[in-house]
Amino acid sequence: MTASPTPRDPCPLRLDGVVKRFGDFTAVRDVTLTIDPGEIFALLGPNGAGKTTLIRCVAGLARQSVGAISVFGFDTVTEFRQTRRLLGLVPQELNFDPFFTPHQSLMIQMGLMGVTPDAAWADQLLETFALTDHRDAYTRHLSGGMKRRLLVAKALVHRPRLLFLDEPTAGVDVELRKDLWAEVRRLREQGTTIILTTHYLEEAEELADRIGVIHKGRLLLVEERDALMHSRRRPGQALLDLAAPLDQLPEGLPPGAELRRGGRQLCSPWSDPEELERTLRRVREVARIIDLQVERTRLEDIFVELIAEAEQR
């Protein structure tokens, strides 16, 4: 297999003032962003926000109107061959020739990416994505989930250092989604830098090291996941189902605590684990808890809040 270009810059991706216009419509507006080596970066935004357009510019499928993009130090416009060899792209669309088998598709993709076709590597990829049993079946006979797995395998044939996953779990079942994200973690452990877009925000919350939110072509923020979750955190809520009804609230509960369902359920806000623990301890002094539900701020809540704020500007 032909070796990939040696990176000039350890930074996987730099975008400097990137603008993309389609006639009078501006899809991407002055985006500046640097991706760190080995991270999982989640690029989030509503439909039509500019995520896919930005990815297409990086991957060389579209050319930015203004600004510069570099992949490991290579310019995506003037040094396209090098940048394309260093990155892999899993697109939203299922794009296969229905008359080729999965193994043939991988071998052809190797040729398209400028690497020597390697049947053993193709077989290894098929095994990794649980497609060995369908190695010689026509791709048109694969299920939607199998086609999605094959897309990921195709993106990896040239062993890219930077991998784009554009809605990779759209339309797939829960089990396959978990398998794909396990593979994402494995790739990151091997040193691959990963940029993903997803509408399943719980995935981004679990996987991403940093999160960027884009809306109407503008990058609203870029923050580490934990810092974002902390800065936008709101008081959570604990719902406690009780074995017997209470006539009044136990002493020492946070302001806003209340009894519901005739005293058989207690609802109490909490701002940190210590406060929640104190609440549970005080309730247990006077009642037996038979069920507990703890609600907290989720990335989905923060995302909706950010988009609403952007709409009001």
Secondary structure, 3 states (H helix, E strand, C coil): CCCCCCCCCCCCEEEEEEEEEECCEEEEEEEEEEECCCCEEEEECCCCCCHHHHHHHHHCCCCCCEEEEEECCEECCCCHHHHHHHEEEECCCCCCCCCCCHHHHHHHHHHHCCCCCCHHHHHHHHHHCCCHHHCCCCHHHCCHHHHHHHHHHHHCCCCCCEEEEECCCCCCCHHHHHHHHHHHHHHHHCCCEEEEECCCHHHHHHHCCEEEEEECCEEEEEEEHHHHHHHCCCCEEEEEEECCCCCCCCCCCCCCCEEEHHHCEEEEEECCHHHHHHHHHHHHCCCCEEEEEEECCCHHHHHHHHHHHHHHC
